[in-house]
Amino acid sequence: MTFLKPVTVWRDVVASIAAAIAFSELVDWARHGAHRWLRVGITLALLGGCVVSPGYSSFQLARRRMAHQDSRIQAIPWLQQHAGKEKTVLAIRELMILPTEWKRIAASSTVIPWFEAMELLQRQRFDYIVTGEFDLRYASDPNAWAAYRDRWQKRLAILPVQADFGQIATPVVPYLWRTNDERILILGGSMPR
């Protein structure tokens, strides 16, 4: 129903004009016809409304942002619960999870560059693989990276996803800013081929 959109826009404009006229009349009334204490009270109420209204929405946004936890940090407690001392974990370095975070888990973890991970998976078995979705936009050789990504995804497609955190693809180049909502996938064990 696209024909209703212009009506909605005009309805908003008309409402804004009506509110502006009402506000103007209220200010004029307060200036000429009210007692001094009533003018001060109305002025304070209007100023308070102008401050509280955007302040409340800003508070809600700030509270939501402060409650959000980095997806890389969320993955570590999951691994602490599920990967004991006898388990092994392969992690991709491009995810940029700090070495101090890896020390928090009991499992033996191996952190290597993404381009070396396929070869290591062919030689060694891991109980968990910590990987993600990779953004190849700024890669030095996009065709080679894309071919490797296709092989990597094909190899990992048979493994069950044990945990999934975040939503945004991870850039493969180290000089780009990282978000706190990068997609982290923890996959179940792999067998060497």
C-alpha positions in Angstrom: 0.0 0.0 0.0 2.5 2.6 -1.2 -0.2 5.2 -1.9 -0.7 5.7 1.9 2.9 6.9 2.5 2.3 10.5 1.3 -0.8 10.6 3.6 1.4 9.5 6.5 4.0 12.2 5.8 1.4 14.9 5.6 -0.3 13.7 8.8 3.0 14.0 10.6 3.6 17.5 9.2 0.0 18.6 10.2 0.5 17.2 13.7 3.8 19.1 14.0 2.2 22.3 12.9 -0.6 21.9 15.3 1.8 21.3 18.1 3.9 24.3 17.2 0.7 26.5 17.2 -0.4 25.2 20.6 3.1 25.7 22.0 3.1 29.3 20.7 -0.3 30.0 22.2 0.8 28.6 25.5 3.9 30.7 25.6 1.8 33.8 24.7 -0.7 33.0 27.4 2.1 32.5 30.0 3.7 35.8 29.1 0.5 37.9 29.3 -2.2 36.4 31.4 -0.8 34.3 34.2 0.7 34.9 37.6 4.4 35.0 37.9 4.7 31.7 39.8 2.4 30.0 37.1 4.7 31.3 34.3 7.8 29.9 36.0 6.1 26.6 36.7 5.0 26.2 33.1 8.4 27.2 31.8 10.1 24.7 34.0 7.6 22.0 33.0 8.2 22.7 29.3 12.0 22.7 29.7 11.8 19.6 31.8 9.8 17.9 29.1 12.3 19.0 26.4 15.2 17.5 28.5 13.5 14.3 29.8 12.0 13.2 26.5 15.3 12.8 24.5 17.1 11.9 27.8 14.9 8.9 28.3 15.5 7.5 24.8 19.3 8.1 25.2 19.2 6.3 28.5 17.5 3.3 26.9 20.0 3.2 24.1 23.0 3.5 26.5 21.6 0.8 28.7 21.1 -1.6 25.8 24.7 -0.9 24.5 26.2 -1.4 28.0 24.3 -4.7 28.4 25.6 -6.1 25.1 28.6 -8.4 25.5 31.3 -8.9 22.9 30.7 -12.1 21.0 34.4 -13.1 21.4 34.0 -12.8 25.1 30.8 -14.9 25.0 32.5 -17.7 23.3 35.1 -18.2 26.1 32.6 -19.0 28.9 30.9 -21.5 26.6 34.3 -23.2 26.0 35.0 -23.1 29.7 31.8 -25.1 30.3 32.2 -27.6 27.5 35.9 -28.0 26.8 37.7 -29.8 29.7 41.4 -30.5 30.1 41.3 -33.5 27.8 39.8 -31.5 24.9 41.6 -29.7 22.1 40.5 -26.5 20.4 41.5 -25.0 17.1 41.0 -21.3 16.8 41.4 -18.9 13.9 43.7 -15.9 14.7 41.8 -13.5 12.5 39.0 -13.6 15.1 41.3 -11.6 17.3 40.4 -13.2 20.6 43.0 -12.2 23.1 45.6 -14.7 24.3 44.5 -14.0 27.9 41.1 -15.1 27.0 42.4 -18.4 25.6 44.3 -19.0 28.9 40.9 -19.0 30.7 39.9 -22.3 29.2 41.2 -25.6 30.5 41.4 -27.2 27.0 44.6 -27.2 24.9 44.0 -24.5 22.4 45.9 -23.9 19.1 45.5 -20.4 17.5 46.7 -20.2 14.0 46.1 -18.0 10.9 43.1 -19.0 8.8 45.3 -19.9 5.8 47.1 -22.5 7.8 44.0 -24.1 9.4 43.0 -26.4 6.6 46.4 -28.1 6.5 46.4 -28.5 10.3 42.9 -30.0 10.2 44.1 -32.6 7.7 46.9 -33.7 10.1 45.4 -33.4 13.5 42.0 -34.0 15.3 40.3 -31.2 17.3 37.3 -31.5 19.6 36.2 -27.9 18.8 36.9 -25.5 16.0 36.4 -21.8 16.7 35.8 -20.0 13.4 33.6 -17.4 11.9 32.3 -15.8 8.8 35.0 -13.9 6.9 34.7 -10.6 5.0 37.0 -10.7 2.0 36.5 -7.1 0.8 40.0 -5.8 1.6 41.9 -9.0 1.0 45.2 -8.7 -0.9 44.2 -11.4 -3.4 40.4 -11.7 -3.3 40.3 -14.7 -5.7 42.7 -16.8 -3.7 40.9 -15.9 -0.5 37.5 -16.7 -2.0 38.7 -20.1 -3.3 40.2 -20.9 0.2 36.9 -19.8 1.9 34.9 -22.1 -0.4 37.2 -25.1 0.5 37.1 -24.1 4.2 33.3 -24.0 4.2 33.0 -27.2 2.3 35.4 -28.9 4.8 33.5 -27.6 7.8 30.0 -28.1 6.5 29.9 -31.7 7.9 30.6 -30.5 11.4 27.8 -29.7 13.8 27.5 -26.1 15.1 27.7 -26.3 18.9 27.5 -22.6 19.6 26.8 -19.4 17.5 27.6 -15.8 18.7 27.3 -12.5 17.0 26.2 -11.5 13.5 28.8 -9.5 11.6 31.4 -11.1 9.3 35.1 -10.8 10.4 37.5 -8.9 8.2 40.5 -11.0 7.2 42.9 -8.1 7.2 44.4 -7.1 10.6 44.3 -3.3 10.2 40.5 -2.9 10.2 38.5 -2.0 13.3 36.8 -4.9 14.9 33.2 -4.8 16.1 31.9 -6.4 19.3 29.3 -8.4 17.4 31.5 -10.5 15.1 30.1 -13.9 14.1 31.8 -16.7 16.1 31.0 -20.3 15.4 32.1 -23.1 17.6 31.9 -26.4 15.7 32.1 -29.9 17.0 35.1 -32.2 16.5 37.0 -33.0 13.3 38.8 -36.0 12.1 42.1 -35.7 10.1 41.9 -36.8 6.5 
